[in-house]
Amino acid sequence: MCDQVRGDIRRGILGTRPPARRLDDMIRDDRQYRAMQERVLRFRLALTSIETANDLNDPRKRQAGIDAMRAQLDALERELQAYDTKRNRSERDR
């Protein structure tokens, strides 16, 4: 692979996924909070859809996918809860 293509991949020009959020990247304001709430809602709907689907795929793969989605949903909900706690604490300190 040439250096130009390697650099393009690192910068995300070729459509690769954006870098994962770091653990210390927390919701910083109400706009991000509302966007995260919407993301959690869509994630819940997708998870429910997958859980209730009657597909013929390998049940182990299906369950692994469901478990991964539940773990991601839990992480998103913890992030919302952390922001709620932070916001409530700052309102109480006023």
C-alpha positions in Angstrom: 0.0 0.0 0.0 1.5 3.3 -0.9 2.1 6.1 1.6 -0.6 8.3 0.1 -3.3 5.7 0.5 -2.1 4.9 4.0 -2.4 8.5 5.0 -5.8 8.8 3.4 -7.0 5.9 5.5 -5.6 7.4 8.7 -7.5 10.7 7.9 -10.7 8.8 7.1 -10.9 10.0 3.5 -11.7 6.5 2.2 -14.9 6.2 4.2 -13.5 4.3 7.2 -15.2 4.6 10.5 -14.5 7.6 12.6 -12.3 6.9 15.6 -14.0 5.5 18.7 -14.8 8.0 21.4 -12.4 8.0 24.3 -13.7 7.0 27.7 -13.1 10.5 28.9 -15.2 12.0 26.1 -18.3 12.8 28.1 -21.4 14.6 27.1 -20.5 18.3 27.5 -23.7 20.2 27.0 -27.5 19.9 26.6 -27.3 19.8 22.8 -25.1 16.7 23.0 -27.3 15.3 25.7 -30.4 15.5 23.5 -28.5 14.0 20.6 -27.4 11.1 22.8 -31.0 10.6 24.0 -32.1 10.3 20.4 -29.3 7.9 19.7 -30.3 5.7 22.7 -33.9 5.7 21.5 -32.9 4.5 18.0 -30.6 1.9 19.5 -33.4 0.6 21.7 -35.7 0.3 18.7 -33.1 -1.5 16.6 -32.3 -3.9 19.5 -36.0 -4.7 20.0 -36.4 -5.2 16.2 -33.5 -7.7 16.2 -34.7 -9.5 19.3 -38.2 -10.0 17.9 -37.1 -10.9 14.4 -37.6 -14.5 13.3 -34.6 -14.9 11.0 -32.9 -18.1 10.0 -29.3 -17.0 10.8 -27.0 -18.8 13.1 -28.6 -18.4 16.6 -25.1 -18.0 18.2 -24.2 -15.2 15.9 -27.6 -13.6 16.4 -27.2 -13.8 20.2 -23.7 -12.4 20.0 -25.0 -9.5 18.1 -27.8 -8.9 20.6 -25.3 -9.1 23.5 -23.0 -6.6 21.8 -25.9 -4.2 21.2 -27.0 -4.5 24.8 -23.5 -3.7 26.0 -23.3 -0.6 23.7 -26.8 0.5 24.9 -25.7 0.1 28.5 -22.6 2.3 27.9 -24.7 5.0 26.2 -27.2 5.0 29.1 -24.3 5.2 31.6 -23.1 8.2 29.7 -26.5 9.9 29.9 -26.7 9.1 33.6 -23.3 10.5 34.3 -24.3 13.8 32.6 -27.6 13.9 34.6 -25.6 13.5 37.8 -23.1 16.2 36.8 -25.9 18.6 35.7 -27.9 18.0 38.9 -24.9 18.5 41.1 -24.1 21.8 39.3 -27.7 23.0 39.7 -27.7 22.1 43.4 -24.5 24.1 43.9 -26.0 27.3 42.6 
